[in-house]
Every structure is written in structure tokens, then in C-alpha cells.
Amino acid sequence: MTKKSQYIHDLTPGMGLNDLFLISNANMANAKNGPYWNLTFQDATGKIDGKIWSPKSQEYPALEAGQMVHVQGFVDSYRDKNQLRVDHMTIIDSSMEPINYSDFLPTSCVPPEELMEAIEDLITEHMKYAPWKSFCRKVLNDRDIRQRMIMAPGAKTVHHAYIGGLLEHTLQVSRACMALCDIYPNLDRQTLLAGAIFHDLGKAWELSSGIINDYTDEGRLLGHIQIGQDKLEPFLKRSKTLDEGLKLHLKHLITSHHGEHEFGSPVRPKTPEAFILHFADNMDAKLNIIDQAYSDMEKTGQEWSPFMRFLDRNVYRPPATPDITKKKTEKPENQCLLPLKA
């Protein structure tokens, strides 16, 4: 397997470059001395623009997003931004050479396999009704479903848009729902957990994931809510011990989790569990958007974000309350902890 050693967030002007990158955008333009390529390269740490000037550009008649390339060149600075000047580039056939895609695509901080295990732990902890437990485990142990969920992003661009993003979002929504069940004990905890685990299942087919994270034909024509229902239906039909009323409630939770018609919900929530799932889903998505904004703001020391279209506002990063417990537990320098003599 090819080992990557140079990452975009470590690049500085004047640095030589000799490593693998993924092309995320490619278009040809014309200059006085001939056609040139405008490229955007990416790895797991970010993106950087690059140029292949004429006549070298004519060696690459067709470049497109999703191609893996080996780049040789230098890092320049243009308008206070890093830019790659490509001296030579080789297109890599990823079907012939094993590549670790986690080096090139954003991935959840916690490995997706561990996120899946955490979801399964929630089933063990909270599902005491055998038909629910059996149903959830059979769905998650289906090879195709499991592999797709592990690789799937939570969205194309807005929130959790990285490998493992779907599982990260699913786990957070499930945990939030279980926490709210402690506050509102009359909720049907087990049906709610099943709804939380599978509310976005269809996204594993709605989005292509992998190198190009875009909508599939199925995703554009049906949407993830309908796809998710279709994927669960065979398991529901085979479950002879799960009450039909519980099956119907699960379908309602999935169908209504977007909350309102204007947000793409076919129906609005009509049970307490449906309201909880909708609010938990919406809360986690928005907090993930803010968390990503905070990450960018910390790098520049900004207190206010740029205008965020999906939140329809700027967000503020306030000062945090000091954690005095750390000071109490820290051992002062040169403090003698031996007992004093009488």
C-alpha cells in the first residue's frame, strides 16, 4: 500500500512536493501562452489549489474530480494563499494499487468501526424486548448495510460530511434520545432507540460516499427517508414476533424526523417519540455545523463566524467558564506530601 507522508495542512511556501493527492476539482482555462489546468487537490487535512501551465498542461488531455494523482512540484504563495505549482503529475490507477482512503478523505475523529460498536452497546443496554433487539441486530449485521453505514457521510456538505459521519450522527442522536428518556420516563425508550438508529439509514444509499461524495440517482429520485423505509421493509416483514403497531410506529418515526413539510418531512411528528427524535436530530446537526465553525475560528482567533447560510446567522464563540476543578486536583510544585513530624 502506498504510504502518504506530506499533508496539505503542513505545506508552506517554498516547500518541495512529492506525494499523492486526490483531485477534487479540475477545469481547463486559457492564458496568453496557451491552455492551463486549474486544479484543486485534497487530502484528509484540507484542500489546496494548483496549476499546470502550458505546454505541460497539454500532456493531460482529460483530468476530472475523483482521480488519484502523484504530484511533483513546489508550494507557492498567491494572494496570501498556498498554491501548488505542478511540475509533473502521474495519474494513479487505484484499482491496481491499494490506497488508504482515510489519508485523502475527511474521516470522523472516532474510527467508524468503534462508532458502530457503540451503537450496538446501546442496543444491549436499553433494548430488553427481544423482538426489538433481534430486529436491530439483524439489520446492523447485514453485510451490505453494515459496510455502507460505516463508509457513509451524514450529509453532502452541511453536517457530518465525512466518512463515519452517518454513524457519528446516529450515535449522538441515539444517546440524546436515551438521555431524554431519563427525563421523560413515559417515552417508549426501545421504539425511540430503533427510530434513532435507523432514521437516516437511507443516506447510505442517497449519497455515493467514497472519493466523490455526491447524490446518487436513487438519492435524487427518492430521497433518504423513502430509501431507508425500503431497506428496512424486508426485515420488518420477516420479523414475526414484532407487534404490527410497533412496526408502524417505527415507520412514523423515520418518516417524520425532519419535522415540518418545508424541511422535507412527508408527515409531521404525531407521537412524543417522534417529536423527541426530530428535535434530537435537528439539534445534533446544528451543533455539528457550529462545532466545525468553531474549529475554523480557533485557528484565526475570531469570536464571530462568517454568515452561515444553513443557520441563517453568524455564530459567536463566547469565553468559557474557568474549570476550577483542574486547579484543585493539580499538585503544586515542590509541595511535600509526606506527613509532618509532631
C-alpha positions as CSV (number, residue, x, y, z in Angstrom):
1,M,0.0,0.0,0.0
2,T,1.3,3.4,-1.0
3,K,2.3,5.5,2.1
4,K,1.5,9.2,2.2
5,S,3.8,11.5,4.1
6,Q,3.0,15.1,3.0
7,Y,-0.3,16.6,4.1
8,I,-1.9,19.9,3.0
9,H,-2.2,21.5,6.4
10,D,1.6,21.1,6.8
11,L,2.6,22.7,3.5
12,T,4.4,26.1,3.5
13,P,5.6,28.3,0.6
14,G,8.9,27.1,-0.9
15,M,8.4,23.5,0.1
16,G,9.1,20.8,-2.4
17,L,6.3,18.4,-3.1
18,N,6.4,14.7,-4.0
19,D,3.3,12.8,-2.8
20,L,-0.2,11.5,-3.5
21,F,-3.2,13.7,-3.6
22,L,-6.8,13.5,-4.7
23,I,-8.2,15.8,-7.4
24,S,-11.5,17.3,-6.1
25,N,-12.0,19.8,-8.9
26,A,-10.5,20.2,-12.4
27,N,-11.1,22.7,-15.2
28,M,-9.1,23.9,-18.2
29,A,-8.7,27.6,-18.9
30,N,-6.8,29.7,-21.5
31,A,-3.9,32.1,-21.0
32,K,-1.8,34.1,-23.5
33,N,0.7,31.3,-23.7
34,G,-1.9,28.5,-24.1
35,P,-4.3,26.4,-22.1
36,Y,-3.7,25.5,-18.5
37,W,-5.3,23.4,-15.8
38,N,-7.0,24.9,-12.7
39,L,-7.0,22.1,-10.2
40,T,-8.0,21.6,-6.5
41,F,-6.2,18.9,-4.7
42,Q,-7.3,17.4,-1.4
43,D,-6.3,15.0,1.4
44,A,-7.7,14.3,4.8
45,T,-6.4,17.6,6.2
46,G,-7.8,20.1,3.6
47,K,-7.7,21.4,0.1
48,I,-5.2,23.4,-2.0
49,D,-5.4,24.9,-5.5
50,G,-2.9,24.1,-8.1
51,K,-1.9,25.0,-11.7
52,I,-0.4,23.1,-14.6
53,W,0.8,25.7,-17.1
54,S,1.2,25.3,-20.8
55,P,2.8,23.5,-22.5
56,K,3.0,20.9,-19.7
57,S,-0.8,21.1,-19.4
58,Q,-1.2,19.6,-22.8
59,E,0.2,16.3,-21.6
60,Y,-3.1,15.8,-19.6
61,P,-6.0,16.0,-22.1
62,A,-8.5,14.8,-19.6
63,L,-8.5,15.4,-15.8
64,E,-11.5,15.1,-13.5
65,A,-12.6,15.1,-9.9
66,G,-12.0,11.8,-8.1
67,Q,-8.7,10.9,-9.8
68,M,-5.8,9.9,-7.5
69,V,-2.5,11.5,-8.6
70,H,1.1,11.6,-7.7
71,V,2.3,15.2,-7.8
72,Q,5.8,16.6,-8.0
73,G,6.3,20.4,-7.7
74,F,6.6,23.3,-5.3
75,V,4.3,25.2,-3.0
76,D,3.9,28.9,-4.0
77,S,2.1,31.7,-2.3
78,Y,-0.6,33.6,-4.3
79,R,-2.7,36.3,-2.7
80,D,-1.7,35.1,0.7
81,K,-2.8,31.5,0.0
82,N,-0.8,28.4,-0.6
83,Q,-0.9,27.1,-4.2
84,L,0.8,24.2,-5.9
85,R,2.9,24.6,-9.0
86,V,2.8,21.2,-10.6
87,D,6.0,20.2,-12.5
88,H,4.9,16.6,-13.1
89,M,1.9,14.6,-12.3
90,T,1.1,10.9,-12.7
91,I,-2.5,9.5,-12.6
92,I,-2.7,6.5,-10.3
93,D,-4.9,3.6,-11.1
94,S,-6.5,3.0,-7.7
95,S,-7.9,-0.4,-8.8
96,M,-4.4,-1.7,-9.3
97,E,-2.6,-0.1,-6.3
98,P,-4.1,-0.4,-2.8
99,I,-4.7,3.1,-1.3
100,N,-5.7,4.1,2.2
101,Y,-8.6,6.5,1.5
102,S,-8.6,7.8,5.1
103,D,-5.4,9.7,4.1
104,F,-7.4,11.6,1.4
105,L,-11.0,11.9,2.7
106,P,-12.2,13.6,5.9
107,T,-13.0,10.9,8.5
108,S,-14.7,11.0,11.9
109,C,-12.4,11.5,14.8
110,V,-13.5,8.2,16.3
111,P,-13.0,5.3,13.8
112,P,-16.3,4.3,12.2
113,E,-16.0,0.7,13.4
114,E,-15.9,1.9,17.0
115,L,-18.9,4.1,16.4
116,M,-20.8,1.1,15.2
117,E,-19.8,-0.9,18.3
118,A,-21.0,2.0,20.5
119,I,-24.4,1.8,18.8
120,E,-24.6,-1.9,19.3
121,D,-23.7,-1.3,23.0
122,L,-26.8,1.0,23.2
123,I,-28.9,-1.9,21.9
124,T,-27.5,-4.2,24.6
125,E,-28.0,-1.7,27.3
126,H,-31.5,-0.3,26.5
127,M,-33.4,-3.0,24.5
128,K,-34.9,-5.5,26.8
129,Y,-37.7,-6.5,24.5
130,A,-36.3,-9.5,22.5
131,P,-38.2,-8.7,19.2
132,W,-36.8,-5.2,19.1
133,K,-33.3,-6.4,20.0
134,S,-33.4,-9.1,17.4
135,F,-34.7,-6.8,14.7
136,C,-32.0,-4.2,15.2
137,R,-29.2,-6.7,15.4
138,K,-30.3,-8.4,12.2
139,V,-30.4,-5.1,10.3
140,L,-26.9,-4.0,11.5
141,N,-25.4,-7.4,10.9
142,D,-26.5,-7.4,7.2
143,R,-23.2,-7.2,5.4
144,D,-24.2,-4.6,2.8
145,I,-26.0,-2.4,5.3
146,R,-23.2,-2.5,7.8
147,Q,-20.5,-1.7,5.2
148,R,-22.5,1.2,3.7
149,M,-23.2,2.7,7.1
150,I,-19.5,2.5,8.1
151,M,-18.4,4.4,5.0
152,A,-21.4,6.8,4.7
153,P,-21.2,10.6,5.4
154,G,-24.0,12.2,7.3
155,A,-24.7,14.7,4.5
156,K,-23.1,16.0,1.3
157,T,-21.9,19.3,2.7
158,V,-23.9,20.7,5.7
159,H,-23.2,18.5,8.7
160,H,-21.1,15.3,9.4
161,A,-20.0,15.4,5.7
162,Y,-17.1,12.9,6.1
163,I,-16.5,9.1,6.3
164,G,-18.1,7.9,9.5
165,G,-20.3,11.0,9.7
166,L,-23.6,9.0,9.4
167,L,-22.6,6.7,12.3
168,E,-21.3,9.6,14.4
169,H,-24.6,11.5,13.9
170,T,-26.6,8.3,14.5
171,L,-24.8,7.6,17.8
172,Q,-25.2,11.2,19.0
173,V,-28.9,11.3,18.2
174,S,-29.4,7.9,19.9
175,R,-27.6,9.0,23.0
176,A,-29.6,12.2,23.2
177,C,-32.8,10.3,22.9
178,M,-31.8,7.9,25.6
179,A,-30.9,10.8,27.9
180,L,-34.2,12.4,27.3
181,C,-36.0,9.2,28.2
182,D,-34.5,9.6,31.7
183,I,-36.1,13.0,32.0
184,Y,-39.4,11.9,30.4
185,P,-39.8,8.3,31.6
186,N,-43.2,7.7,29.8
187,L,-41.5,7.7,26.4
188,D,-41.2,4.3,24.7
189,R,-37.4,4.1,25.0
190,Q,-36.9,1.0,22.9
191,T,-39.0,2.1,19.9
192,L,-37.4,5.5,20.1
193,L,-33.9,3.9,20.1
194,A,-34.8,1.8,17.0
195,G,-36.0,5.0,15.3
196,A,-32.9,6.9,16.2
197,I,-30.6,4.2,14.9
198,F,-32.3,3.9,11.6
199,H,-33.7,7.4,11.0
200,D,-31.0,8.3,8.4
201,L,-30.3,4.7,7.2
202,G,-31.3,5.8,3.6
203,K,-28.3,8.2,3.5
204,A,-26.0,5.2,3.0
205,W,-27.6,4.9,-0.5
206,E,-28.7,8.5,-1.0
207,L,-25.0,9.6,-1.1
208,S,-22.2,7.9,-3.1
209,S,-19.6,8.4,-0.3
210,G,-16.1,7.4,-1.1
211,I,-14.0,9.7,-3.3
212,I,-16.9,11.7,-4.7
213,N,-19.5,12.5,-2.1
214,D,-22.5,13.3,-4.3
215,Y,-26.1,12.3,-4.6
216,T,-26.8,9.0,-6.4
217,D,-29.7,8.7,-8.9
218,E,-31.6,6.8,-6.3
219,G,-30.9,9.6,-3.8
220,R,-32.1,12.3,-6.1
221,L,-35.2,10.5,-7.2
222,L,-36.4,9.0,-3.9
223,G,-34.5,10.7,-1.0
224,H,-33.1,9.1,2.1
225,I,-36.4,8.8,4.0
226,Q,-38.0,6.6,1.3
227,I,-34.9,4.7,0.7
228,G,-34.5,3.9,4.4
229,Q,-38.1,2.7,4.6
230,D,-37.5,0.4,1.6
231,K,-34.3,-1.1,3.1
232,L,-36.0,-1.8,6.4
233,E,-39.2,-3.3,5.0
234,P,-37.8,-6.8,4.2
235,F,-36.6,-7.1,7.8
236,L,-39.9,-5.9,9.2
237,K,-41.8,-8.4,7.1
238,R,-39.5,-11.3,8.3
239,S,-40.0,-10.3,11.9
240,K,-43.0,-12.3,13.0
241,T,-42.7,-11.6,16.7
242,L,-42.5,-7.8,16.5
243,D,-46.0,-6.3,17.0
244,E,-47.5,-4.6,13.9
245,G,-48.2,-1.4,16.0
246,L,-44.5,-1.2,16.9
247,K,-43.6,-1.6,13.2
248,L,-46.0,1.2,12.3
249,H,-44.6,3.5,15.0
250,L,-41.0,2.9,13.8
251,K,-42.1,3.8,10.2
252,H,-43.7,7.0,11.5
253,L,-40.5,8.0,13.4
254,I,-38.4,7.7,10.3
255,T,-41.0,9.3,8.0
256,S,-41.5,12.3,10.3
257,H,-38.0,13.0,11.6
258,H,-37.5,16.2,9.5
259,G,-40.3,17.7,11.5
260,E,-42.1,20.0,9.0
261,H,-43.2,19.8,5.4
262,E,-40.9,22.7,4.4
263,F,-37.9,20.8,5.7
264,G,-38.7,17.7,3.5
265,S,-40.8,15.8,6.0
266,P,-43.6,13.8,4.3
267,V,-45.6,13.9,7.6
268,R,-45.2,15.9,10.8
269,P,-44.4,14.2,14.1
270,K,-47.6,12.9,15.8
271,T,-46.2,11.0,18.8
272,P,-44.0,12.1,21.7
273,E,-41.2,9.8,20.5
274,A,-41.4,11.4,17.0
275,F,-41.1,14.9,18.5
276,I,-38.1,13.8,20.5
277,L,-36.4,12.2,17.5
278,H,-37.0,15.3,15.4
279,F,-35.5,17.6,18.0
280,A,-32.5,15.4,18.7
281,D,-31.8,15.0,15.0
282,N,-32.1,18.8,14.4
283,M,-30.0,19.7,17.5
284,D,-27.1,17.3,16.6
285,A,-27.0,18.6,13.0
286,K,-26.9,22.2,14.0
287,L,-24.3,21.7,16.8
288,N,-22.0,19.8,14.4
289,I,-22.2,22.8,12.0
290,I,-21.3,25.2,14.9
291,D,-18.5,22.8,16.0
292,Q,-16.9,22.9,12.6
293,A,-17.2,26.7,12.6
294,Y,-15.6,26.9,16.0
295,S,-12.7,24.8,14.8
296,D,-12.1,27.3,11.9
297,M,-12.5,30.3,14.3
298,E,-10.0,28.9,16.8
299,K,-7.3,28.9,14.1
300,T,-7.7,32.6,13.5
301,G,-8.7,33.7,16.9
302,Q,-12.1,35.0,15.7
303,E,-15.0,35.5,18.0
304,W,-17.6,35.7,15.3
305,S,-18.1,33.3,12.3
306,P,-18.8,34.4,8.8
307,F,-22.5,34.4,7.9
308,M,-23.6,30.7,7.9
309,R,-26.3,30.1,5.3
310,F,-27.6,26.9,6.8
311,L,-28.1,28.5,10.2
312,D,-29.2,31.9,8.6
313,R,-26.9,33.8,11.0
314,N,-23.4,34.4,12.3
315,V,-22.4,32.4,15.4
316,Y,-20.4,33.7,18.4
317,R,-17.7,31.9,20.3
318,P,-18.0,33.1,23.9
319,P,-15.3,32.8,26.6
320,A,-15.6,29.5,28.6
321,T,-16.2,29.4,32.3
322,P,-12.9,28.5,34.0
323,D,-12.6,24.9,35.1
324,I,-11.6,25.4,38.8
325,T,-11.6,21.6,39.4
326,K,-8.4,21.3,37.5
327,K,-6.7,23.7,39.8
328,K,-7.8,21.8,42.8
329,T,-6.6,18.5,41.6
330,E,-3.2,19.7,40.3
331,K,-0.3,19.2,42.7
332,P,1.5,22.4,43.4
333,E,5.2,22.4,42.5
334,N,7.6,21.4,45.3
335,Q,4.7,20.5,47.7
336,C,5.7,17.9,50.3
337,L,3.0,15.3,50.6
338,L,4.8,13.4,53.5
339,P,3.2,13.6,57.0
340,L,4.6,16.4,59.1
341,K,6.5,15.4,62.3
342,A,4.7,16.0,65.6
